[in-house]
Amino acid sequence: MINKSTIPGHWEIKNLKSITESIQYGYTKSSSKEKNGPKFLRITDIQDNKVQWDDVPYCKIDDGIKGKYLLREGDLVFARTGATVGKSFLIKGKIPEAVFASYLIRVRVNQEINENYLYCFFNSPKYWGQITEGQVGIGQPNVNGTKLGQLEIPIPPIPEQLSITSKIEELFSELDKGKQQLETVKQQLKTYRQAVLKSAFDGKLTNKDIKASQLPEGWEWQTFQNVCNKIGDIDHKMPKSVPTGFPYVSTKDFTDDLKISFEKVKYIDKDDYLILSRKIKPEKEDIIFPRYGTIGKNIFVDFEKEFLVSYSCAVIKPNKEIIIPKYIYYYSLSPQIEDEIRSYIVETTQANIGIASIKRFIFPLPPLSEQKLIVQEIETRLSVCDKMEETIENSLRQVESLRQSILKQAFEGKLV
């Protein structure tokens, strides 16, 4: 609830129902790619506060009831269930003929309130504090029309609403520019990482005068099989989950920074662990190579822990007398390996690559002393990238924090 003392004295507090023409659930129907009626807006069509109307499917609806569900400029739609519950979207500009689906709630405001002002409020801490309290059910979170109608809204006079909205849009525009610049630098860092890896395995990090397509002196072409003690996967048996035991890792437990998160990992009992690990199990300095879906999102095991990885991944065990494990790991992330992967991928319902194919991967192998130097050079450069990315992520979090601070001030009457 909104405390009257936190807003200017001339503002009012009203519930949403009292300032709307209607709060309405959407139309229940299956969507269709066939153009058999109007566009059919669903929760999943609203991404990053945008709708790509060309990608929105259609639905069949009788002309007699179509008007009840047609969207128009100024309508606000809410996700009433699922992971995005409470998220709103304001219909702006010219749109195709469209109706909205049943997991959305449409709000149409009356003349007491400006829809842009209300939409800004629906992104503010004062709104989210209420919507979280308003979620019902113990399973999938949801908010119904009744609860939505009870939301309290701080309402200044219309001219002040317009001034507040204009100021929010002005400040958000500046934040968006800053965010875009940060995202651009993030992308440039990704490109730089790949350039570092490419140079490393072209021999250019340690051989400055090397010519294109020329293998440096002392290097040779080798296969993964010839430099590894073993490449394989565990027995293809789906073990049962148990509350505690041995971690059974799958690709869903791989993080974006190529680590394993054990927070929500599945556990298996000792018997299954012993049976499944007979063929192979991951150990420190092994490489985990996903064979399905997220091919190329490889993990270097830099810790000691007893665990297994799903048979959807290969475990690569480098022969340390021939190759430095991190050398082959960094090669497995490089642009050069992409052609190898593409040549062996089998396209079915999900792209996959076999153990035999991974063993046949060809790569350039320098002497051990040069491998060590290459790994050092790679890690020096990538360490700088890591620090820069950490700074960028902190800045991006600050952008979102500033956005919420602006909204908090706006709906306490402190922005204009």
Protein Blocks (a to p, Z undefined) as FASTA:
>chain_A
ZZfklpcfkbccddfklmcfbdcddddddddfbdcbccdddfklpgghiacfklpccddd
dfklmmmmpccehiacddfedjkgoiacddehjdddddddfkbccddddfkbcfklmmmm
mmcfklmmmmmmmpgcjkbcdddfklmmmpccddddfklmmmmmmmmmmmmmmmmmmmmm
mmmmmmmmmmmmmmmmmmmmnopmmmmkbcehiacehiacddfklmcfbdcddddddddd
dfbdcddddfklpcfkopacfklgccddfklmmmmmmmpccdehiacddfehjgoiacdd
fbdcdddddfkbccddddfklpcfklmmmmmmmmklmmmmmmmpccdfbccddfklmmmp
ccddddfklmmmmmmmmmmmmmmmmmmmmmmmmmmmmmmmmmmmmmmmmmnopmZZ
